[in-house]
Amino acid sequence: MELDKETVWSTNVIDAAHDFAEAVRRLCDENPSKFDDPLTKIMNDTMTELWDRGFSQTEIRQAFLSAVGDLDRYSGGEERRS
């Protein structure tokens, strides 16, 4: 069975987000204490990489704020996954 383009695209998006999150977790766990807050460093670098690839500051900011705003719904109000 061949998947439609929208399903393939959606799966690729989820896979990319998953791979990024796995890499971020690994980097934070391996942090040699050079950075006090490795997650902030990674997010800062991610934002500048998006800007370097042609996304506007407005697009980046709106996407980030929208994602943060939706986090409570996904997490059910939990601060951290146990």
C-alpha positions as CSV (number, residue, x, y, z in Angstrom):
1,M,0.0,0.0,0.0
2,E,1.4,3.3,-1.0
3,L,1.0,6.3,1.3
4,D,-0.3,9.6,0.0
5,K,2.0,12.6,-0.1
6,E,0.5,14.3,3.0
7,T,0.9,11.2,5.1
8,V,4.5,10.8,4.0
9,W,5.2,14.5,4.6
10,S,3.6,14.3,8.1
11,T,5.7,11.2,8.9
12,N,8.9,12.9,7.8
13,V,8.1,15.9,10.0
14,I,7.5,13.7,13.1
15,D,10.7,11.8,12.3
16,A,12.8,15.0,12.0
17,A,11.4,16.3,15.3
18,H,12.1,13.0,17.0
19,D,15.7,12.8,15.7
20,F,16.3,16.5,16.7
21,A,14.9,15.9,20.2
22,E,17.0,12.7,20.6
23,A,20.2,14.6,19.5
24,V,19.4,17.5,21.9
25,R,18.8,15.1,24.8
26,R,22.2,13.4,24.1
27,L,24.0,16.7,23.8
28,C,22.6,18.0,27.1
29,D,23.4,14.7,28.8
30,E,27.0,14.9,27.5
31,N,27.5,18.6,28.2
32,P,31.1,19.0,29.6
33,S,29.9,22.0,31.7
34,K,31.2,24.4,29.1
35,F,27.7,25.8,28.9
36,D,25.6,26.4,32.0
37,D,22.4,25.9,30.1
38,P,23.0,23.7,27.0
39,L,19.3,23.6,26.0
40,T,19.2,27.4,25.7
41,K,22.4,27.3,23.6
42,I,20.9,24.7,21.3
43,M,17.7,26.6,20.9
44,N,19.5,29.8,20.2
45,D,21.6,28.1,17.5
46,T,18.5,26.4,16.1
47,M,16.8,29.8,15.7
48,T,19.8,31.4,14.0
49,E,20.1,28.3,11.7
50,L,16.4,28.8,10.7
51,W,17.0,32.5,10.0
52,D,20.1,31.6,7.9
53,R,17.9,29.3,5.8
54,G,15.5,32.1,4.9
55,F,12.8,32.0,7.6
56,S,11.8,35.4,8.9
57,Q,12.2,36.4,12.5
58,T,8.4,36.7,12.6
59,E,7.9,33.2,11.2
60,I,10.4,31.7,13.7
61,R,9.0,33.6,16.7
62,Q,5.3,32.8,15.8
63,A,6.1,29.1,15.3
64,F,8.1,28.9,18.6
65,L,5.4,30.7,20.6
66,S,2.7,28.6,19.0
67,A,4.6,25.4,19.9
68,V,5.2,26.5,23.5
69,G,1.6,27.5,23.8
70,D,0.5,24.1,22.8
71,L,2.8,22.3,25.2
72,D,0.4,22.3,28.1
73,R,-2.3,20.5,26.0
74,Y,0.2,17.8,25.0
75,S,1.8,17.5,28.5
76,G,-1.5,17.5,30.4
77,G,0.0,20.2,32.7
78,E,2.9,18.0,33.7
79,E,6.2,19.9,34.1
80,R,8.3,17.0,33.0
81,R,7.7,13.5,31.5
82,S,8.3,10.9,34.2
